[in-house]
Amino acid sequence: MFDLSWRFDSWFNALPRSPKERGSVHSLVLRTGTGVRASPDEVELVAGGGVVGDVWRTHAHSEPGNEVSLMNVHVLRAVCEGDESRMALAGDNLIVDLDLSEANLPTGTRLEIGTAVIAISALPHRPCKKFVGRFGAMAAKRVARANRMGRRGRGVLCTIEKSGRVSRGDGIVVMRAGENAPRSVDGHRG
């Protein structure tokens, strides 16, 4: 059997590039029930508790390491064929403009978003049956191929290290290994 999944690489390569060091929050999503989504302007992240108002705490698959999920806005927009009204269906809490690849954000990398700090988990974020049902098999194959190539097409799962609030439009600062203090807006340690 031949692996023909390489044909999806051009799809991913054609997407706009996202920043590697300083990104931004495009939108926020709460899963408030089965298939039900809310898109607030602000959310609260709670260490060990997930996103306030999201079903994570009661979800069958909730565990340390998947308190909050992120997906790249360009990937999701392409999956939704440009229909932004469908983007919340993916169920990811933070839709971001940031390079989520393994090369850019290895496991343990911390992100300062709003007043919260989250860390990239080792848990993989894969397309599930619901993702296939909402966006189609082709979309699932494309993001799965990106995952296999280390690009994290489906996004990343994270733990919340410091509780805080996140708003639509907030900046995201990547805190590399050994960087304990977040950078201020002007880029200096503060």
C-alpha positions in Angstrom: 0.0 0.0 0.0 1.3 3.4 -1.0 1.1 6.5 1.2 -0.4 9.2 -0.9 -1.0 11.7 1.9 1.9 13.8 0.6 -0.6 15.3 -1.9 -2.0 17.3 1.1 1.3 19.1 1.7 0.7 21.7 -1.1 -2.7 22.6 0.6 -0.9 23.3 3.9 2.0 25.1 2.2 -0.4 27.5 0.4 -1.8 28.8 3.7 -0.7 32.2 5.0 2.3 32.0 7.4 1.7 32.8 11.1 4.2 34.6 13.4 6.6 32.4 15.5 7.2 34.6 18.5 4.3 37.0 18.9 0.9 36.0 17.7 -2.7 37.0 18.5 -6.1 35.7 19.5 -8.5 35.7 16.6 -11.5 34.3 18.4 -12.7 32.5 21.5 -15.0 29.5 21.8 -16.8 27.8 24.6 -18.3 24.3 24.2 -21.5 24.8 26.3 -23.2 21.5 25.4 -23.1 18.8 22.8 -22.6 20.6 19.5 -23.4 24.0 21.2 -20.9 26.8 21.0 -20.6 30.3 22.3 -18.1 32.9 21.0 -17.5 35.4 23.8 -15.2 38.4 23.7 -13.4 37.2 26.8 -12.8 34.0 28.7 -11.3 33.0 32.0 -8.7 30.2 32.2 -8.3 28.4 35.5 -5.3 26.2 36.3 -6.7 22.7 36.8 -10.2 23.8 35.9 -10.0 24.6 32.1 -11.9 27.5 30.6 -14.8 28.8 32.7 -18.1 28.0 31.0 -16.6 25.2 28.8 -17.7 21.6 29.3 -14.1 20.4 29.8 -14.5 19.6 33.5 -17.4 17.2 32.7 -16.2 15.9 29.4 -15.4 12.2 29.2 -11.9 12.9 27.7 -10.8 15.7 30.0 -7.5 15.1 31.7 -4.4 17.1 32.7 -2.8 18.2 29.5 -5.9 19.2 27.6 -7.4 21.9 29.7 -7.4 24.3 26.8 -7.1 23.8 23.0 -5.7 26.1 20.3 -6.1 25.9 16.6 -4.4 28.1 13.9 -6.8 30.5 12.3 -5.5 30.0 8.7 -5.8 26.2 8.9 -9.3 26.5 10.4 -10.4 29.1 7.9 -9.3 26.8 5.1 -11.0 23.8 6.7 -14.2 25.9 6.8 -13.7 27.0 3.2 -13.7 30.6 4.3 -17.0 30.4 6.2 -16.0 32.0 9.6 -19.4 31.3 11.0 -18.5 27.6 11.0 -15.1 28.0 12.8 -16.5 27.6 16.3 -17.7 24.1 15.4 -14.1 22.8 15.7 -14.5 23.3 19.4 -11.1 24.8 20.1 -11.1 27.4 22.8 -8.6 29.7 21.3 -8.4 30.3 17.5 -5.0 32.0 17.1 -2.6 33.4 14.5 0.6 31.7 15.7 2.8 29.0 14.3 1.8 26.0 16.3 4.3 23.5 14.7 6.4 21.2 16.9 9.5 22.9 15.6 8.3 26.3 16.9 6.5 25.2 20.1 8.0 22.0 21.5 6.2 20.3 24.4 6.5 22.4 27.5 6.8 25.8 25.7 4.9 28.4 27.6 2.6 31.0 26.1 1.6 34.2 27.7 -1.9 35.1 26.5 -3.7 38.0 28.2 -3.1 37.6 31.9 -2.8 33.8 31.7 0.1 31.5 31.0 -0.4 28.1 29.3 2.0 25.3 28.4 2.1 23.1 25.3 1.1 19.5 26.3 2.6 16.3 25.0 -1.0 15.0 24.2 -1.7 14.9 20.5 -4.7 16.8 19.1 -6.3 14.7 16.4 -9.3 15.1 14.3 -12.2 13.0 15.8 -15.4 11.6 14.3 -17.2 14.9 15.1 -14.5 16.9 13.2 -15.0 14.6 10.2 -18.8 14.9 10.4 -18.6 18.7 10.6 -15.8 19.4 8.1 -15.6 16.3 6.0 -13.1 13.4 5.5 -10.8 15.5 3.2 -10.4 18.2 5.9 -9.6 15.6 8.5 -7.0 13.9 6.2 -5.4 17.3 5.5 -5.0 18.2 9.2 -4.0 14.6 10.1 -1.2 14.8 7.5 -0.1 18.1 8.9 0.0 16.5 12.3 2.2 13.6 11.0 4.6 16.2 9.5 4.9 18.0 12.9 2.9 21.0 11.7 0.0 20.4 14.2 -2.7 21.0 11.7 -5.4 20.1 14.2 -3.8 22.4 16.8 -2.4 21.9 20.3 -3.6 20.9 23.7 -2.3 22.8 26.7 -2.3 23.0 30.5 -3.0 26.2 32.3 0.0 27.2 34.4 -1.3 30.6 35.5 -5.0 31.5 35.7 -6.1 34.6 33.9 -8.3 36.3 31.4 -8.0 36.1 27.7 -9.7 38.5 25.3 -10.3 38.5 21.5 -7.4 40.4 20.0 -4.9 39.7 22.9 -1.3 39.2 22.0 0.4 35.9 22.5 4.1 35.9 23.6 6.1 32.7 23.2 8.3 32.1 26.3 11.2 29.9 25.2 12.9 27.4 27.5 14.8 29.3 30.2 12.7 32.4 29.9 10.9 32.8 33.3 9.7 36.4 33.0 7.2 37.3 30.3 8.1 40.1 27.9 6.3 43.4 28.1 4.7 44.9 25.0 8.0 46.6 24.0 9.8 43.3 24.2 11.8 43.8 27.4 11.7 41.5 30.3 9.4 42.9 33.0 
